[in-house]
Amino acid sequence: AAARTQRWVSTLDIHSYGEVTPELRAACENLVRFRAAGGRVVYGTDLGNGPIPPGIHVREALLLHEAVRMSREEVLEAMTPGPLVPGAPADLVAFRADPLEDLRALGEVVLVVRAGRVVRTAG
C-alpha cells in the first residue's frame, strides 16, 4: 500500500554502463515489482558524475521500456516533471523523430525551450 504514495527514480544504467549485470537485473526487477504494487517510476540518472555527459540518457530510457516493461508513453511521462494538462506551465523539448515510435529519438534533441526562452537548438 505504501508504494502507491511513493516515486522511485530509475537510475538503472549506473549498474551496468551498457552491459547486462546481476546488479542491473536486480534493479530492473525491483522497479517491476514496485510498479506492480502501484508505485510510480520517474526517469533520473547520475549523469555528469562519470563517463556519461549530462543530458537525456537514451540507454536509461530504453532500459525502462525494455527491462522494466514500461510503454513508450509511460517512459515519456516518467521524464515529465509536471502535469500534462491544458494551462499548466510548460517547457518544450523537440526531437528530430518521434520518441513514441522509437525511444532512440530522445538522443536527437533539436530544440529546448525553458520558461519561454530558447536555450538550445540543433547544430
Biopython code that builds the backbone (N, CA, C, O; Angstrom):
import numpy as np
from Bio.PDB.StructureBuilder import StructureBuilder

atoms = [
    (1, "ALA", "N", (0.813, -1.198, 0.000)),
    (1, "ALA", "CA", (0.000, 0.000, 0.000)),
    (1, "ALA", "C", (0.855, 1.260, 0.000)),
    (1, "ALA", "O", (0.473, 2.271, -0.590)),
    (2, "ALA", "N", (2.007, 1.207, 0.656)),
    (2, "ALA", "CA", (2.876, 2.387, 0.726)),
    (2, "ALA", "C", (3.412, 2.770, -0.645)),
    (2, "ALA", "O", (3.666, 3.947, -0.898)),
    (3, "ALA", "N", (3.587, 1.797, -1.534)),
    (3, "ALA", "CA", (4.137, 2.089, -2.860)),
    (3, "ALA", "C", (3.283, 3.097, -3.609)),
    (3, "ALA", "O", (3.814, 3.895, -4.382)),
    (4, "ARG", "N", (1.992, 3.082, -3.403)),
    (4, "ARG", "CA", (1.093, 3.989, -4.125)),
    (4, "ARG", "C", (1.377, 5.458, -3.831)),
    (4, "ARG", "O", (0.979, 6.327, -4.607)),
    (5, "THR", "N", (2.042, 5.743, -2.749)),
    (5, "THR", "CA", (2.340, 7.130, -2.385)),
    (5, "THR", "C", (3.791, 7.503, -2.664)),
    (5, "THR", "O", (4.229, 8.600, -2.316)),
    (6, "GLN", "N", (4.539, 6.599, -3.289)),
    (6, "GLN", "CA", (5.968, 6.833, -3.496)),
    (6, "GLN", "C", (6.319, 6.962, -4.971)),
    (6, "GLN", "O", (5.609, 6.480, -5.853)),
    (7, "ARG", "N", (7.447, 7.633, -5.203)),
    (7, "ARG", "CA", (8.059, 7.709, -6.531)),
    (7, "ARG", "C", (9.501, 7.258, -6.382)),
    (7, "ARG", "O", (10.202, 7.672, -5.459)),
    (8, "TRP", "N", (9.930, 6.418, -7.287)),
    (8, "TRP", "CA", (11.328, 5.989, -7.301)),
    (8, "TRP", "C", (11.982, 6.514, -8.568)),
    (8, "TRP", "O", (11.393, 6.470, -9.647)),
    (9, "VAL", "N", (13.201, 7.010, -8.428)),
    (9, "VAL", "CA", (13.985, 7.477, -9.569)),
    (9, "VAL", "C", (14.729, 6.273, -10.139)),
    (9, "VAL", "O", (15.350, 5.509, -9.401)),
    (10, "SER", "N", (14.661, 6.114, -11.451)),
    (10, "SER", "CA", (15.171, 4.896, -12.089)),
    (10, "SER", "C", (16.661, 4.648, -11.847)),
    (10, "SER", "O", (17.004, 3.653, -11.208)),
    (11, "THR", "N", (17.543, 5.493, -12.321)),
    (11, "THR", "CA", (18.996, 5.363, -12.147)),
    (11, "THR", "C", (19.456, 3.927, -12.377)),
    (11, "THR", "O", (20.079, 3.330, -11.499)),
    (12, "LEU", "N", (19.155, 3.367, -13.546)),
    (12, "LEU", "CA", (19.485, 1.975, -13.849)),
    (12, "LEU", "C", (20.854, 1.791, -14.485)),
    (12, "LEU", "O", (21.602, 0.897, -14.088)),
    (13, "ASP", "N", (21.191, 2.618, -15.461)),
    (13, "ASP", "CA", (22.393, 2.367, -16.259)),
    (13, "ASP", "C", (23.670, 2.416, -15.437)),
    (13, "ASP", "O", (24.680, 1.837, -15.838)),
    (14, "ILE", "N", (23.648, 3.090, -14.304)),
    (14, "ILE", "CA", (24.835, 3.154, -13.460)),
    (14, "ILE", "C", (25.239, 1.755, -12.967)),
    (14, "ILE", "O", (26.386, 1.540, -12.575)),
    (15, "HIS", "N", (24.298, 0.815, -12.989)),
    (15, "HIS", "CA", (24.582, -0.554, -12.571)),
    (15, "HIS", "C", (25.234, -1.378, -13.676)),
    (15, "HIS", "O", (25.612, -2.528, -13.451)),
    (16, "SER", "N", (25.368, -0.797, -14.870)),
    (16, "SER", "CA", (25.826, -1.629, -15.986)),
    (16, "SER", "C", (26.682, -0.919, -17.020)),
    (16, "SER", "O", (27.527, -1.549, -17.656)),
    (17, "TYR", "N", (26.479, 0.388, -17.202)),
    (17, "TYR", "CA", (27.153, 1.138, -18.271)),
    (17, "TYR", "C", (27.074, 0.391, -19.601)),
    (17, "TYR", "O", (28.071, 0.265, -20.313)),
    (18, "GLY", "N", (25.883, -0.101, -19.926)),
    (18, "GLY", "CA", (25.660, -0.738, -21.216)),
    (18, "GLY", "C", (25.795, -2.247, -21.210)),
    (18, "GLY", "O", (25.498, -2.888, -22.218)),
    (19, "GLU", "N", (26.225, -2.826, -20.125)),
    (19, "GLU", "CA", (26.358, -4.281, -20.018)),
    (19, "GLU", "C", (25.213, -4.826, -19.170)),
    (19, "GLU", "O", (24.651, -4.109, -18.343)),
    (20, "VAL", "N", (24.873, -6.086, -19.374)),
    (20, "VAL", "CA", (23.878, -6.740, -18.527)),
    (20, "VAL", "C", (24.617, -7.342, -17.339)),
    (20, "VAL", "O", (25.466, -8.217, -17.509)),
    (21, "THR", "N", (24.297, -6.881, -16.152)),
    (21, "THR", "CA", (24.961, -7.345, -14.932)),
    (21, "THR", "C", (23.904, -7.848, -13.945)),
    (21, "THR", "O", (22.725, -7.518, -14.080)),
    (22, "PRO", "N", (24.317, -8.641, -12.961)),
    (22, "PRO", "CA", (23.359, -9.064, -11.934)),
    (22, "PRO", "C", (22.739, -7.864, -11.208)),
    (22, "PRO", "O", (21.563, -7.895, -10.847)),
    (23, "GLU", "N", (23.527, -6.817, -10.999)),
    (23, "GLU", "CA", (23.014, -5.618, -10.323)),
    (23, "GLU", "C", (21.935, -4.933, -11.160)),
    (23, "GLU", "O", (20.926, -4.474, -10.623)),
    (24, "LEU", "N", (22.147, -4.865, -12.469)),
    (24, "LEU", "CA", (21.145, -4.264, -13.350)),
    (24, "LEU", "C", (19.866, -5.091, -13.338)),
    (24, "LEU", "O", (18.768, -4.543, -13.236)),
    (25, "ARG", "N", (20.004, -6.399, -13.442)),
    (25, "ARG", "CA", (18.815, -7.262, -13.404)),
    (25, "ARG", "C", (18.025, -7.049, -12.110)),
    (25, "ARG", "O", (16.800, -6.924, -12.135)),
    (26, "ALA", "N", (18.732, -7.007, -10.988)),
    (26, "ALA", "CA", (18.066, -6.816, -9.690)),
    (26, "ALA", "C", (17.364, -5.461, -9.629)),
    (26, "ALA", "O", (16.233, -5.371, -9.152)),
    (27, "ALA", "N", (18.027, -4.406, -10.107)),
    (27, "ALA", "CA", (17.431, -3.065, -10.082)),
    (27, "ALA", "C", (16.175, -3.014, -10.953)),
    (27, "ALA", "O", (15.170, -2.422, -10.560)),
    (28, "CYS", "N", (16.231, -3.631, -12.131)),
    (28, "CYS", "CA", (15.067, -3.638, -13.025)),
    (28, "CYS", "C", (13.913, -4.420, -12.410)),
    (28, "CYS", "O", (12.767, -3.971, -12.448)),
    (29, "GLU", "N", (14.209, -5.581, -11.846)),
    (29, "GLU", "CA", (13.148, -6.379, -11.225)),
    (29, "GLU", "C", (12.540, -5.663, -10.019)),
    (29, "GLU", "O", (11.339, -5.769, -9.771)),
    (30, "ASN", "N", (13.369, -4.934, -9.272)),
    (30, "ASN", "CA", (12.831, -4.138, -8.158)),
    (30, "ASN", "C", (11.826, -3.109, -8.670)),
    (30, "ASN", "O", (10.772, -2.909, -8.066)),
    (31, "LEU", "N", (12.157, -2.455, -9.790)),
    (31, "LEU", "CA", (11.236, -1.461, -10.348)),
    (31, "LEU", "C", (9.969, -2.116, -10.878)),
    (31, "LEU", "O", (8.881, -1.554, -10.743)),
    (32, "VAL", "N", (10.093, -3.301, -11.483)),
    (32, "VAL", "CA", (8.906, -4.018, -11.965)),
    (32, "VAL", "C", (7.972, -4.321, -10.793)),
    (32, "VAL", "O", (6.766, -4.092, -10.884)),
    (33, "ARG", "N", (8.523, -4.831, -9.702)),
    (33, "ARG", "CA", (7.705, -5.154, -8.523)),
    (33, "ARG", "C", (7.100, -3.888, -7.904)),
    (33, "ARG", "O", (5.943, -3.884, -7.483)),
    (34, "PHE", "N", (7.894, -2.825, -7.854)),
    (34, "PHE", "CA", (7.411, -1.556, -7.303)),
    (34, "PHE", "C", (6.228, -1.036, -8.111)),
    (34, "PHE", "O", (5.226, -0.601, -7.544)),
    (35, "ARG", "N", (6.345, -1.081, -9.430)),
    (35, "ARG", "CA", (5.242, -0.634, -10.288)),
    (35, "ARG", "C", (4.011, -1.513, -10.102)),
    (35, "ARG", "O", (2.885, -1.016, -10.067)),
    (36, "ALA", "N", (4.229, -2.819, -9.985)),
    (36, "ALA", "CA", (3.108, -3.746, -9.792)),
    (36, "ALA", "C", (2.371, -3.459, -8.482)),
    (36, "ALA", "O", (1.175, -3.727, -8.362)),
    (37, "ALA", "N", (3.094, -2.915, -7.507)),
    (37, "ALA", "CA", (2.487, -2.566, -6.215)),
    (37, "ALA", "C", (1.833, -1.187, -6.240)),
    (37, "ALA", "O", (1.286, -0.740, -5.232)),
    (38, "GLY", "N", (1.887, -0.510, -7.395)),
    (38, "GLY", "CA", (1.231, 0.789, -7.524)),
    (38, "GLY", "C", (2.148, 1.989, -7.437)),
    (38, "GLY", "O", (1.674, 3.126, -7.453)),
    (39, "GLY", "N", (3.456, 1.765, -7.346)),
    (39, "GLY", "CA", (4.405, 2.871, -7.268)),
    (39, "GLY", "C", (4.642, 3.526, -8.618)),
    (39, "GLY", "O", (4.389, 2.929, -9.665)),
    (40, "ARG", "N", (5.127, 4.753, -8.583)),
    (40, "ARG", "CA", (5.416, 5.497, -9.813)),
    (40, "ARG", "C", (6.922, 5.621, -9.990)),
    (40, "ARG", "O", (7.633, 6.058, -9.085)),
    (41, "VAL", "N", (7.400, 5.227, -11.173)),
    (41, "VAL", "CA", (8.813, 5.333, -11.516)),
    (41, "VAL", "C", (9.009, 6.611, -12.316)),
    (41, "VAL", "O", (8.271, 6.875, -13.265)),
    (42, "VAL", "N", (10.008, 7.405, -11.933)),
    (42, "VAL", "CA", (10.354, 8.603, -12.690)),
    (42, "VAL", "C", (11.765, 8.447, -13.241)),
    (42, "VAL", "O", (12.617, 7.800, -12.633)),
    (43, "TYR", "N", (11.995, 9.048, -14.400)),
    (43, "TYR", "CA", (13.298, 8.987, -15.053)),
    (43, "TYR", "C", (14.303, 9.812, -14.270)),
    (43, "TYR", "O", (14.003, 10.916, -13.816)),
    (44, "GLY", "N", (15.487, 9.266, -14.120)),
    (44, "GLY", "CA", (16.567, 10.009, -13.488)),
    (44, "GLY", "C", (17.851, 9.206, -13.543)),
    (44, "GLY", "O", (17.832, 7.978, -13.619)),
    (45, "THR", "N", (18.957, 9.913, -13.505)),
    (45, "THR", "CA", (20.259, 9.259, -13.566)),
    (45, "THR", "C", (21.253, 10.058, -12.739)),
    (45, "THR", "O", (20.923, 11.097, -12.168)),
    (46, "ASP", "N", (22.456, 9.554, -12.690)),
    (46, "ASP", "CA", (23.573, 10.274, -12.075)),
    (46, "ASP", "C", (24.469, 10.861, -13.163)),
    (46, "ASP", "O", (25.684, 10.945, -12.981)),
    (47, "LEU", "N", (23.894, 11.261, -14.274)),
    (47, "LEU", "CA", (24.672, 11.791, -15.394)),
    (47, "LEU", "C", (25.538, 12.954, -14.956)),
    (47, "LEU", "O", (25.134, 13.791, -14.148)),
    (48, "GLY", "N", (26.730, 12.985, -15.507)),
    (48, "GLY", "CA", (27.665, 14.053, -15.184)),
    (48, "GLY", "C", (28.601, 13.680, -14.051)),
    (48, "GLY", "O", (29.565, 14.400, -13.789)),
    (49, "ASN", "N", (28.341, 12.573, -13.374)),
    (49, "ASN", "CA", (29.206, 12.118, -12.289)),
    (49, "ASN", "C", (30.102, 10.970, -12.727)),
    (49, "ASN", "O", (30.674, 10.282, -11.882)),
    (50, "GLY", "N", (30.230, 10.756, -13.998)),
    (50, "GLY", "CA", (31.040, 9.665, -14.530)),
    (50, "GLY", "C", (31.306, 9.912, -15.995)),
    (50, "GLY", "O", (31.379, 11.061, -16.431)),
    (51, "PRO", "N", (31.453, 8.839, -16.766)),
    (51, "PRO", "CA", (31.827, 8.990, -18.170)),
    (51, "PRO", "C", (30.699, 9.446, -19.095)),
    (51, "PRO", "O", (30.958, 9.757, -20.257)),
    (52, "ILE", "N", (29.471, 9.494, -18.619)),
    (52, "ILE", "CA", (28.341, 9.860, -19.468)),
    (52, "ILE", "C", (27.990, 11.326, -19.222)),
    (52, "ILE", "O", (27.747, 11.715, -18.080)),
    (53, "PRO", "N", (27.960, 12.146, -20.280)),
    (53, "PRO", "CA", (27.692, 13.578, -20.092)),
    (53, "PRO", "C", (26.239, 13.842, -19.700)),
    (53, "PRO", "O", (25.370, 13.006, -19.946)),
    (54, "PRO", "N", (25.969, 15.007, -19.090)),
    (54, "PRO", "CA", (24.587, 15.377, -18.757)),
    (54, "PRO", "C", (23.725, 15.455, -20.015)),
    (54, "PRO", "O", (24.220, 15.722, -21.109)),
    (55, "GLY", "N", (22.457, 15.222, -19.841)),
    (55, "GLY", "CA", (21.511, 15.264, -20.951)),
    (55, "GLY", "C", (20.552, 14.096, -20.848)),
    (55, "GLY", "O", (20.501, 13.415, -19.824)),
    (56, "ILE", "N", (19.797, 13.864, -21.898)),
    (56, "ILE", "CA", (18.897, 12.713, -21.921)),
    (56, "ILE", "C", (19.733, 11.476, -22.204)),
    (56, "ILE", "O", (20.470, 11.424, -23.189)),
    (57, "HIS", "N", (19.615, 10.496, -21.345)),
    (57, "HIS", "CA", (20.389, 9.265, -21.489)),
    (57, "HIS", "C", (19.497, 8.200, -22.130)),
    (57, "HIS", "O", (18.620, 7.628, -21.482)),
    (58, "VAL", "N", (19.740, 7.952, -23.403)),
    (58, "VAL", "CA", (18.882, 7.060, -24.175)),
    (58, "VAL", "C", (18.882, 5.648, -23.598)),
    (58, "VAL", "O", (17.832, 5.007, -23.541)),
    (59, "ARG", "N", (20.045, 5.154, -23.170)),
    (59, "ARG", "CA", (20.091, 3.792, -22.608)),
    (59, "ARG", "C", (19.172, 3.667, -21.397)),
    (59, "ARG", "O", (18.521, 2.638, -21.220)),
    (60, "GLU", "N", (19.114, 4.698, -20.565)),
    (60, "GLU", "CA", (18.232, 4.674, -19.389)),
    (60, "GLU", "C", (16.772, 4.551, -19.831)),
    (60, "GLU", "O", (16.016, 3.758, -19.269)),
    (61, "ALA", "N", (16.380, 5.332, -20.831)),
    (61, "ALA", "CA", (15.005, 5.274, -21.338)),
    (61, "ALA", "C", (14.704, 3.904, -21.939)),
    (61, "ALA", "O", (13.622, 3.356, -21.730)),
    (62, "LEU", "N", (15.659, 3.352, -22.682)),
    (62, "LEU", "CA", (15.456, 2.029, -23.278)),
    (62, "LEU", "C", (15.342, 0.948, -22.209)),
    (62, "LEU", "O", (14.550, 0.017, -22.355)),
    (63, "LEU", "N", (16.120, 1.060, -21.144)),
    (63, "LEU", "CA", (16.011, 0.094, -20.044)),
    (63, "LEU", "C", (14.630, 0.159, -19.394)),
    (63, "LEU", "O", (14.044, -0.874, -19.070)),
    (64, "LEU", "N", (14.117, 1.365, -19.206)),
    (64, "LEU", "CA", (12.775, 1.496, -18.637)),
    (64, "LEU", "C", (11.739, 0.813, -19.533)),
    (64, "LEU", "O", (10.812, 0.166, -19.046)),
    (65, "HIS", "N", (11.908, 0.966, -20.827)),
    (65, "HIS", "CA", (10.956, 0.382, -21.774)),
    (65, "HIS", "C", (11.123, -1.135, -21.872)),
    (65, "HIS", "O", (10.152, -1.883, -21.755)),
    (66, "GLU", "N", (12.349, -1.576, -22.086)),
    (66, "GLU", "CA", (12.583, -2.988, -22.389)),
    (66, "GLU", "C", (12.674, -3.864, -21.141)),
    (66, "GLU", "O", (12.084, -4.944, -21.110)),
    (67, "ALA", "N", (13.399, -3.424, -20.117)),
    (67, "ALA", "CA", (13.630, -4.276, -18.944)),
    (67, "ALA", "C", (12.595, -4.063, -17.841)),
    (67, "ALA", "O", (12.264, -4.995, -17.108)),
    (68, "VAL", "N", (12.087, -2.839, -17.726)),
    (68, "VAL", "CA", (11.102, -2.548, -16.681)),
    (68, "VAL", "C", (9.680, -2.667, -17.240)),
    (68, "VAL", "O", (8.699, -2.591, -16.501)),
    (69, "ARG", "N", (9.592, -2.855, -18.555)),
    (69, "ARG", "CA", (8.318, -3.111, -19.239)),
    (69, "ARG", "C", (7.366, -1.919, -19.214)),
    (69, "ARG", "O", (6.149, -2.084, -19.131)),
    (70, "MET", "N", (7.939, -0.715, -19.286)),
    (70, "MET", "CA", (7.108, 0.484, -19.383)),
    (70, "MET", "C", (6.854, 0.771, -20.860)),
    (70, "MET", "O", (7.743, 0.581, -21.689)),
    (71, "SER", "N", (5.660, 1.223, -21.191)),
    (71, "SER", "CA", (5.379, 1.613, -22.574)),
    (71, "SER", "C", (6.189, 2.869, -22.908)),
    (71, "SER", "O", (6.699, 3.540, -22.011)),
    (72, "ARG", "N", (6.303, 3.177, -24.183)),
    (72, "ARG", "CA", (6.998, 4.411, -24.575)),
    (72, "ARG", "C", (6.309, 5.621, -23.953)),
    (72, "ARG", "O", (6.973, 6.552, -23.497)),
    (73, "GLU", "N", (4.986, 5.608, -23.937)),
    (73, "GLU", "CA", (4.238, 6.707, -23.331)),
    (73, "GLU", "C", (4.573, 6.835, -21.844)),
    (73, "GLU", "O", (4.750, 7.943, -21.339)),
    (74, "GLU", "N", (4.657, 5.709, -21.149)),
    (74, "GLU", "CA", (4.988, 5.738, -19.723)),
    (74, "GLU", "C", (6.403, 6.254, -19.491)),
    (74, "GLU", "O", (6.655, 6.961, -18.516)),
    (75, "VAL", "N", (7.331, 5.900, -20.387)),
    (75, "VAL", "CA", (8.705, 6.407, -20.262)),
    (75, "VAL", "C", (8.707, 7.922, -20.415)),
    (75, "VAL", "O", (9.346, 8.619, -19.628)),
    (76, "LEU", "N", (8.004, 8.438, -21.415)),
    (76, "LEU", "CA", (7.954, 9.891, -21.614)),
    (76, "LEU", "C", (7.269, 10.584, -20.439)),
    (76, "LEU", "O", (7.694, 11.666, -20.034)),
    (77, "GLU", "N", (6.227, 9.989, -19.891)),
    (77, "GLU", "CA", (5.585, 10.554, -18.699)),
    (77, "GLU", "C", (6.552, 10.565, -17.522)),
    (77, "GLU", "O", (6.554, 11.502, -16.723)),
    (78, "ALA", "N", (7.379, 9.517, -17.413)),
    (78, "ALA", "CA", (8.367, 9.440, -16.327)),
    (78, "ALA", "C", (9.423, 10.532, -16.458)),
    (78, "ALA", "O", (10.062, 10.901, -15.474)),
    (79, "MET", "N", (9.606, 11.046, -17.667)),
    (79, "MET", "CA", (10.590, 12.099, -17.916)),
    (79, "MET", "C", (9.984, 13.491, -17.783)),
    (79, "MET", "O", (10.699, 14.486, -17.903)),
    (80, "THR", "N", (8.691, 13.576, -17.540)),
    (80, "THR", "CA", (7.978, 14.847, -17.498)),
    (80, "THR", "C", (7.770, 15.266, -16.047)),
    (80, "THR", "O", (7.114, 14.552, -15.290)),
    (81, "PRO", "N", (8.325, 16.429, -15.642)),
    (81, "PRO", "CA", (8.251, 16.811, -14.230)),
    (81, "PRO", "C", (6.881, 17.283, -13.758)),
    (81, "PRO", "O", (6.569, 17.176, -12.572)),
    (82, "GLY", "N", (6.077, 17.791, -14.648)),
    (82, "GLY", "CA", (4.797, 18.351, -14.222)),
    (82, "GLY", "C", (3.635, 17.683, -14.913)),
    (82, "GLY", "O", (3.819, 16.747, -15.692)),
    (83, "PRO", "N", (2.434, 18.163, -14.629)),
    (83, "PRO", "CA", (1.246, 17.567, -15.238)),
    (83, "PRO", "C", (1.137, 17.928, -16.715)),
    (83, "PRO", "O", (1.533, 19.017, -17.130)),
    (84, "LEU", "N", (0.605, 17.019, -17.488)),
    (84, "LEU", "CA", (0.362, 17.271, -18.907)),
    (84, "LEU", "C", (-1.113, 17.610, -19.080)),
    (84, "LEU", "O", (-1.912, 16.794, -19.539)),
    (85, "VAL", "N", (-1.451, 18.848, -18.696)),
    (85, "VAL", "CA", (-2.842, 19.289, -18.774)),
    (85, "VAL", "C", (-2.887, 20.694, -19.368)),
    (85, "VAL", "O", (-1.938, 21.462, -19.208)),
    (86, "PRO", "N", (-3.976, 21.036, -20.048)),
    (86, "PRO", "CA", (-4.091, 22.382, -20.606)),
    (86, "PRO", "C", (-3.933, 23.447, -19.521)),
    (86, "PRO", "O", (-4.486, 23.327, -18.428)),
    (87, "GLY", "N", (-3.168, 24.486, -19.843)),
    (87, "GLY", "CA", (-2.973, 25.597, -18.929)),
    (87, "GLY", "C", (-1.822, 25.439, -17.959)),
    (87, "GLY", "O", (-1.455, 26.397, -17.278)),
    (88, "ALA", "N", (-1.241, 24.241, -17.879)),
    (88, "ALA", "CA", (-0.108, 24.031, -16.968)),
    (88, "ALA", "C", (1.139, 24.689, -17.554)),
    (88, "ALA", "O", (1.285, 24.744, -18.775)),
    (89, "PRO", "N", (2.043, 25.193, -16.703)),
    (89, "PRO", "CA", (3.295, 25.746, -17.219)),
    (89, "PRO", "C", (4.024, 24.671, -18.015)),
    (89, "PRO", "O", (3.980, 23.490, -17.671)),
    (90, "ALA", "N", (4.688, 25.090, -19.070)),
    (90, "ALA", "CA", (5.322, 24.086, -19.922)),
    (90, "ALA", "C", (6.668, 24.547, -20.437)),
    (90, "ALA", "O", (6.855, 25.709, -20.797)),
    (91, "ASP", "N", (7.588, 23.625, -20.465)),
    (91, "ASP", "CA", (8.830, 23.763, -21.194)),
    (91, "ASP", "C", (8.680, 22.836, -22.395)),
    (91, "ASP", "O", (7.719, 22.073, -22.479)),
    (92, "LEU", "N", (9.622, 22.903, -23.313)),
    (92, "LEU", "CA", (9.481, 22.121, -24.536)),
    (92, "LEU", "C", (10.821, 21.544, -24.941)),
    (92, "LEU", "O", (11.843, 22.229, -24.914)),
    (93, "VAL", "N", (10.805, 20.277, -25.318)),
    (93, "VAL", "CA", (11.957, 19.637, -25.945)),
    (93, "VAL", "C", (11.445, 19.028, -27.240)),
    (93, "VAL", "O", (10.494, 18.247, -27.228)),
    (94, "ALA", "N", (12.070, 19.380, -28.356)),
    (94, "ALA", "CA", (11.682, 18.834, -29.655)),
    (94, "ALA", "C", (12.793, 17.919, -30.160)),
    (94, "ALA", "O", (13.980, 18.188, -29.975)),
    (95, "PHE", "N", (12.376, 16.834, -30.801)),
    (95, "PHE", "CA", (13.315, 15.828, -31.293)),
    (95, "PHE", "C", (13.224, 15.723, -32.807)),
    (95, "PHE", "O", (12.219, 16.105, -33.407)),
    (96, "ARG", "N", (14.279, 15.205, -33.416)),
    (96, "ARG", "CA", (14.319, 15.030, -34.863)),
    (96, "ARG", "C", (13.269, 14.008, -35.323)),
    (96, "ARG", "O", (12.733, 14.124, -36.425)),
    (97, "ALA", "N", (12.980, 13.022, -34.489)),
    (97, "ALA", "CA", (11.995, 11.986, -34.813)),
    (97, "ALA", "C", (11.063, 11.816, -33.612)),
    (97, "ALA", "O", (11.257, 12.447, -32.573)),
    (98, "ASP", "N", (10.074, 10.977, -33.759)),
    (98, "ASP", "CA", (9.055, 10.784, -32.727)),
    (98, "ASP", "C", (9.484, 9.708, -31.723)),
    (98, "ASP", "O", (9.571, 8.536, -32.089)),
    (99, "PRO", "N", (9.755, 10.082, -30.463)),
    (99, "PRO", "CA", (10.147, 9.081, -29.472)),
    (99, "PRO", "C", (9.028, 8.094, -29.130)),
    (99, "PRO", "O", (9.296, 7.045, -28.544)),
    (100, "LEU", "N", (7.791, 8.407, -29.482)),
    (100, "LEU", "CA", (6.718, 7.435, -29.285)),
    (100, "LEU", "C", (6.837, 6.275, -30.264)),
    (100, "LEU", "O", (6.289, 5.198, -30.032)),
    (101, "GLU", "N", (7.552, 6.500, -31.356)),
    (101, "GLU", "CA", (7.819, 5.436, -32.325)),
    (101, "GLU", "C", (9.104, 4.692, -31.992)),
    (101, "GLU", "O", (9.179, 3.472, -32.137)),
    (102, "ASP", "N", (10.118, 5.437, -31.542)),
    (102, "ASP", "CA", (11.430, 4.850, -31.237)),
    (102, "ASP", "C", (12.105, 5.735, -30.190)),
    (102, "ASP", "O", (12.416, 6.896, -30.458)),
    (103, "LEU", "N", (12.327, 5.186, -29.007)),
    (103, "LEU", "CA", (12.909, 5.980, -27.918)),
    (103, "LEU", "C", (14.323, 6.462, -28.212)),
    (103, "LEU", "O", (14.808, 7.376, -27.545)),
    (104, "ARG", "N", (14.990, 5.873, -29.188)),
    (104, "ARG", "CA", (16.330, 6.367, -29.547)),
    (104, "ARG", "C", (16.274, 7.797, -30.076)),
    (104, "ARG", "O", (17.293, 8.487, -30.113)),
    (105, "ALA", "N", (15.090, 8.243, -30.485)),
    (105, "ALA", "CA", (14.922, 9.633, -30.928)),
    (105, "ALA", "C", (15.238, 10.614, -29.806)),
    (105, "ALA", "O", (15.536, 11.777, -30.077)),
    (106, "LEU", "N", (15.178, 10.170, -28.550)),
    (106, "LEU", "CA", (15.499, 11.050, -27.424)),
    (106, "LEU", "C", (16.935, 11.560, -27.491)),
    (106, "LEU", "O", (17.264, 12.577, -26.882)),
    (107, "GLY", "N", (17.780, 10.862, -28.223)),
    (107, "GLY", "CA", (19.174, 11.280, -28.371)),
    (107, "GLY", "C", (19.390, 12.335, -29.437)),
    (107, "GLY", "O", (20.517, 12.788, -29.636)),
    (108, "GLU", "N", (18.329, 12.734, -30.126)),
    (108, "GLU", "CA", (18.454, 13.720, -31.204)),
    (108, "GLU", "C", (17.599, 14.951, -30.908)),
    (108, "GLU", "O", (16.610, 15.218, -31.591)),
    (109, "VAL", "N", (17.998, 15.685, -29.887)),
    (109, "VAL", "CA", (17.289, 16.907, -29.492)),
    (109, "VAL", "C", (17.585, 18.003, -30.514)),
    (109, "VAL", "O", (18.744, 18.235, -30.860)),
    (110, "VAL", "N", (16.540, 18.677, -30.997)),
    (110, "VAL", "CA", (16.739, 19.772, -31.950)),
    (110, "VAL", "C", (16.367, 21.133, -31.371)),
    (110, "VAL", "O", (16.758, 22.164, -31.918)),
    (111, "LEU", "N", (15.611, 21.147, -30.263)),
    (111, "LEU", "CA", (15.199, 22.420, -29.682)),
    (111, "LEU", "C", (14.832, 22.212, -28.215)),
    (111, "LEU", "O", (14.173, 21.236, -27.856)),
    (112, "VAL", "N", (15.274, 23.151, -27.374)),
    (112, "VAL", "CA", (14.871, 23.162, -25.969)),
    (112, "VAL", "C", (14.398, 24.570, -25.636)),
    (112, "VAL", "O", (15.117, 25.545, -25.856)),
    (113, "VAL", "N", (13.181, 24.667, -25.104)),
    (113, "VAL", "CA", (12.621, 25.938, -24.649)),
    (113, "VAL", "C", (12.360, 25.792, -23.150)),
    (113, "VAL", "O", (11.682, 24.862, -22.712)),
    (114, "ARG", "N", (12.908, 26.719, -22.380)),
    (114, "ARG", "CA", (12.748, 26.689, -20.913)),
    (114, "ARG", "C", (12.212, 28.042, -20.473)),
    (114, "ARG", "O", (12.813, 29.076, -20.764)),
    (115, "ALA", "N", (11.092, 28.037, -19.778)),
    (115, "ALA", "CA", (10.463, 29.268, -19.293)),
    (115, "ALA", "C", (10.250, 30.264, -20.434)),
    (115, "ALA", "O", (10.425, 31.471, -20.260)),
    (116, "GLY", "N", (9.871, 29.742, -21.601)),
    (116, "GLY", "CA", (9.575, 30.596, -22.739)),
    (116, "GLY", "C", (10.775, 31.085, -23.525)),
    (116, "GLY", "O", (10.607, 31.847, -24.477)),
    (117, "ARG", "N", (11.992, 30.670, -23.155)),
    (117, "ARG", "CA", (13.211, 31.105, -23.857)),
    (117, "ARG", "C", (13.891, 29.909, -24.498)),
    (117, "ARG", "O", (14.006, 28.849, -23.884)),
    (118, "VAL", "N", (14.342, 30.081, -25.735)),
    (118, "VAL", "CA", (15.105, 29.033, -26.411)),
    (118, "VAL", "C", (16.470, 28.944, -25.743)),
    (118, "VAL", "O", (17.204, 29.930, -25.689)),
    (119, "VAL", "N", (16.808, 27.770, -25.239)),
    (119, "VAL", "CA", (18.100, 27.592, -24.575)),
    (119, "VAL", "C", (19.024, 26.661, -25.345)),
    (119, "VAL", "O", (20.211, 26.562, -25.033)),
    (120, "ARG", "N", (18.481, 25.976, -26.354)),
    (120, "ARG", "CA", (19.336, 25.108, -27.165)),
    (120, "ARG", "C", (18.648, 24.834, -28.489)),
    (120, "ARG", "O", (17.440, 24.604, -28.547)),
    (121, "THR", "N", (19.443, 24.864, -29.555)),
    (121, "THR", "CA", (18.966, 24.436, -30.863)),
    (121, "THR", "C", (19.986, 23.467, -31.433)),
    (121, "THR", "O", (21.145, 23.462, -31.019)),
    (122, "ALA", "N", (19.556, 22.648, -32.384)),
    (122, "ALA", "CA", (20.468, 21.687, -33.012)),
    (122, "ALA", "C", (21.542, 22.437, -33.775)),
    (122, "ALA", "O", (21.306, 23.497, -34.354)),
    (123, "GLY", "N", (22.734, 21.849, -33.757)),
    (123, "GLY", "CA", (23.813, 22.427, -34.551)),
    (123, "GLY", "C", (24.778, 23.221, -33.829)),
    (123, "GLY", "O", (25.718, 23.743, -34.427)),
]
sb = StructureBuilder()
sb.init_structure("model")
sb.init_model(0)
sb.init_chain("A")
sb.init_seg("    ")
for serial, (resi, resn, name, xyz) in enumerate(atoms, 1):
    if name == "N":
        sb.init_residue(resn, " ", resi, " ")
    sb.init_atom(name, np.array(xyz, "f"), 0.0, 1.0, " ", f" {name:<3s}", serial, name[0])
structure = sb.get_structure()
